[in-house]
Amino acid sequence: PLTIAAFLDHLGEPPAIPMENLLDASLIERIAGGNPPVLYSGSTASAQQRRIGSLQVYALIHEVIALTDFGQLAPPPWLAERRDAVAGFLGEAMHWAMADGNIDLVAEIIGSLFFLEVPPNAAIHTLLHELVKHQLPDGSWGNLPLDRQNKQRHAVLTATAALWAYGDKDPVPSPGSQEELP
């Protein structure tokens, strides 16, 4: 609901539910309040638990995308006040998604950190290098589970956007390069 309301607001239409109510019920507010979604991992985590974690992270990403209009707008004051908590959770989710092999989610998280105006750091650079390292010669990112028909295209788009977003901050070696991380 927050995503739809934010996009309506960007289009100049009033949302059906007051924005304050939607912000109060958002994942962003939940994280800022110290109650982030649980990201189950390891051999004890079921496929269902990992999927629910992924869906929660994707929902958070879409809240960030909506509130920043795909990074076209600076984070509004409400979001800026919660940036550190959201960025901290996304940092944990970034490593969790990489360990799960979810390149698409890693790339979307990096893009969201960029939209939140989080400066590049060692973790972001390490995962950017991982994105490059896992890219195949055809430009794709491997055999992703194809639960959506456009999953391959989406992964290429989001990974490319993530590399572009922070690319001018620290050059990332090209695929197949022998260059080491600093």
Secondary structure as GFF3:
##gff-version 3
##sequence-region A 1 182
A	DSSP	alpha_helix	2	10	.	.	.	ID=ss1
A	DSSP	alpha_helix	19	24	.	.	.	ID=ss2
A	DSSP	alpha_helix	27	32	.	.	.	ID=ss3
A	DSSP	alpha_helix	47	68	.	.	.	ID=ss4
A	DSSP	alpha_helix	77	80	.	.	.	ID=ss5
A	DSSP	alpha_helix	83	99	.	.	.	ID=ss6
A	DSSP	alpha_helix	103	115	.	.	.	ID=ss7
A	DSSP	alpha_helix	122	134	.	.	.	ID=ss8
A	DSSP	alpha_helix	151	167	.	.	.	ID=ss9
###
